Amino acid sequence: MTEQTPAPAPTSAPTPDPGSVTATVAGPLTVREISADEAVDTLLELGGSFLQTPAWGRAKQGWRRTHLGWFDGDGARVGAGLVLSRTIPRLSHSYAYLPEGPGLPWDVVAADPARWLDPLVAWAKGRKAFALRLGYPVVSRIWDREPVKKQVVENGLLSFKSLPTAVDNPTARTLEAWLDRNGWLPLGADGVAVGQPRLLCIVDLRGRTEAELLKGMNQQWRRNVKKAEKAGVQVRAVGPEGLDTFHELYVESAERDNFLPRPKAYFDAMVRAFDSEGAGTAGDEPRVSARFYEAHVDGDVLASALMIRFGRTFSYVYGGSTERNRDARASNALQWQAMRDAAAAGCEAYDFRGFNTSLGATSPLTGLLLFKLGAGADVVEMVGERELVISRFWHFAFARAMAARIAINKRRKAARASTDAADAADV
């Protein structure tokens, strides 16, 4: 594998512009709480993730949210992050988590990680956090789509990481080495899904016309886009009113592809949280927004997807489709329209989100990966999630409490399922 100096990565965490105020950071750094608006301002400047926004914090029910700012010796705000905290039941000790964050100038951070991360650790200790988990939003490697597709088709998901990379980021290597030396343990490094995905599928939109984006798709994708046009597929973007239709299609997809669907209440909370973010922005685009995209033929919705836009990144978060009228290729039409909308809005990346290499070649989700690659996405590996255990005793206690809670929830679900089956038998 050869090491190269990476081009600016087409992800939700691009390298800051050289002219940014964060390019030169003066004096010692401090961390303190800031307002939600201040956090969003900084995240937009640095290219932070939608998972660091106030809207995402509101969507994560059961977690306490705190917005933090990094300040240099001159008092300039040079970073921001959303901390989600969950306490051990009836105790004040908590688990602190920054999903795909914080938003920092990571090229600068990698030169001296302790300077940036030690103030965060000190803040966490002061709030009785027994563990701190960060989803480091730094591009580690990028693989070109064509060799990955070939390898996945021939040998499965588990083998493509042995391929030569198009980009191998020295900043990530420096950061990872420091994290390894300082007790930040990797989570999900073997491809197992833990928290947010480490491996993403990203379409680079920068400077590309619609014709160029279409040309970047494989032949099957281009044929399917044409089929959808001939079948009369129309795509529209709707707000929270699209929830019921989306969830029906999502559950149908879960049954077809054998994965456990999230409940409707989860998506309801998410969409309402992002929808409220746009309140009061009359005449302006909200800085972060969530919409359902629906692909339909004469009003019959065949595919629906939840999309989130934040700053320069447009993300496909969840989706579902029906077996009805499969020849209309509604899913292709939906993604193509969303990609065009993203490019027209000035976004730099279309984020298909992640996948899981631990699933192996026989998983139905292998087909989903090939679908994303066929749309012109490259595989982007992030440094990903790391955990620093501050108190082993309370970390163990929390793990036991969460395991007990999961077991109780499973028993309750099983009991409800038995009751539902009995009710159905009585009908």
Secondary structure as the mmCIF struct_conf table of DSSP 4:
data_model
#
loop_
_struct_conf.conf_type_id
_struct_conf.id
_struct_conf.beg_label_comp_id
_struct_conf.beg_label_asym_id
_struct_conf.beg_label_seq_id
_struct_conf.end_label_comp_id
_struct_conf.end_label_asym_id
_struct_conf.end_label_seq_id
HELX_LH_PP_P HELX_LH_PP_P1 THR A 5 ALA A 9
BEND BEND1 PRO A 10 ALA A 13
HELX_LH_PP_P HELX_LH_PP_P2 PRO A 14 ASP A 17
TURN_TY1_P TURN_TY1_P1 PRO A 18 GLY A 19
BEND BEND2 SER A 20 SER A 20
HELX_RH_3T_P HELX_RH_3T_P1 VAL A 21 ALA A 23
BEND BEND3 THR A 24 THR A 24
BEND BEND4 GLY A 27 GLY A 27
STRN STRN1 THR A 30 GLU A 33
HELX_RH_AL_P HELX_RH_AL_P1 ALA A 36 LEU A 46
TURN_TY1_P TURN_TY1_P2 GLY A 47 GLY A 47
HELX_RH_3T_P HELX_RH_3T_P2 PHE A 50 GLN A 52
BEND BEND5 THR A 53 THR A 53
HELX_RH_AL_P HELX_RH_AL_P2 PRO A 54 ALA A 59
BEND BEND6 LYS A 60 LYS A 60
TURN_TY1_P TURN_TY1_P3 GLN A 61 GLY A 62
STRN STRN2 ARG A 64 PHE A 71
TURN_TY1_P TURN_TY1_P4 GLY A 73 ASP A 74
BEND BEND7 GLY A 75 GLY A 75
STRN STRN3 ARG A 77 THR A 87
HELX_LH_PP_P HELX_LH_PP_P3 ILE A 88 ILE A 88
TURN_TY1_P TURN_TY1_P5 PRO A 89 ARG A 90
BEND BEND8 LEU A 91 SER A 92
STRN STRN4 SER A 94 LEU A 98
TURN_TY1_P TURN_TY1_P6 PRO A 99 GLU A 100
STRN STRN5 GLY A 103 GLY A 103
HELX_RH_AL_P HELX_RH_AL_P3 TRP A 106 ALA A 111
HELX_RH_AL_P HELX_RH_AL_P4 PRO A 113 GLY A 126
TURN_TY1_P TURN_TY1_P7 ARG A 127 LYS A 128
STRN STRN6 ALA A 129 TRP A 143
HELX_RH_AL_P HELX_RH_AL_P5 ARG A 145 ASN A 155
HELX_RH_3T_P HELX_RH_3T_P3 LEU A 157 SER A 162
BEND BEND9 LEU A 163 LEU A 163
HELX_LH_PP_P HELX_LH_PP_P4 PRO A 164 THR A 165
BEND BEND10 ALA A 166 ALA A 166
STRN STRN7 VAL A 167 ASP A 168
HELX_RH_AL_P HELX_RH_AL_P6 PRO A 170 ARG A 181
TURN_TY1_P TURN_TY1_P8 ASN A 182 GLY A 183
STRN STRN8 LEU A 185 PRO A 186
BEND BEND11 LEU A 187 GLY A 188
TURN_TY1_P TURN_TY1_P9 ALA A 189 ASP A 190
BEND BEND12 GLY A 191 GLY A 191
BEND BEND13 GLY A 195 GLN A 196
BEND BEND14 ARG A 198 ARG A 198
STRN STRN9 LEU A 199 ASP A 204
TURN_TY1_P TURN_TY1_P10 ARG A 206 GLY A 207
HELX_RH_AL_P HELX_RH_AL_P7 GLU A 210 LYS A 215
TURN_TY1_P TURN_TY1_P11 GLY A 216 GLY A 216
BEND BEND15 MET A 217 MET A 217
HELX_RH_AL_P HELX_RH_AL_P8 GLN A 219 LYS A 230
TURN_TY1_P TURN_TY1_P12 ALA A 231 GLY A 232
STRN STRN10 GLN A 234 VAL A 238
HELX_RH_3T_P HELX_RH_3T_P4 PRO A 240 GLY A 242
HELX_RH_AL_P HELX_RH_AL_P9 LEU A 243 ASP A 257
TURN_TY1_P TURN_TY1_P13 ASN A 258 ASN A 258
HELX_LH_PP_P HELX_LH_PP_P5 LEU A 260 PRO A 263
HELX_RH_AL_P HELX_RH_AL_P10 LYS A 264 GLU A 277
TURN_TY1_P TURN_TY1_P14 GLY A 278 GLY A 280
TURN_TY1_P TURN_TY1_P15 ALA A 282 GLY A 283
BEND BEND16 ASP A 284 ASP A 284
BEND BEND17 ARG A 287 ARG A 287
STRN STRN11 VAL A 288 VAL A 297
TURN_TY1_P TURN_TY1_P16 ASP A 298 GLY A 299
STRN STRN12 ASP A 300 PHE A 310
TURN_TY1_P TURN_TY1_P17 GLY A 311 ARG A 312
STRN STRN13 THR A 313 SER A 321
BEND BEND18 GLU A 323 GLU A 323
TURN_TY1_P TURN_TY1_P18 ARG A 324 ASN A 325
HELX_RH_3T_P HELX_RH_3T_P5 ARG A 326 ALA A 328
HELX_RH_AL_P HELX_RH_AL_P11 ALA A 330 ALA A 344
TURN_TY1_P TURN_TY1_P19 ALA A 345 GLY A 346
BEND BEND19 GLU A 348 GLU A 348
STRN STRN14 ALA A 349 GLY A 354
HELX_RH_3T_P HELX_RH_3T_P6 THR A 357 LEU A 359
TURN_TY1_P TURN_TY1_P20 ALA A 361 THR A 362
BEND BEND20 SER A 363 SER A 363
TURN_TY1_P TURN_TY1_P21 PRO A 364 PRO A 364
HELX_RH_AL_P HELX_RH_AL_P12 LEU A 365 GLY A 374
TURN_TY1_P TURN_TY1_P22 ALA A 375 GLY A 376
HELX_LH_PP_P HELX_LH_PP_P6 ALA A 377 ALA A 377
STRN STRN15 ASP A 378 VAL A 389
BEND BEND21 ILE A 390 ILE A 390
HELX_RH_AL_P HELX_RH_AL_P13 ARG A 392 ASP A 426
#
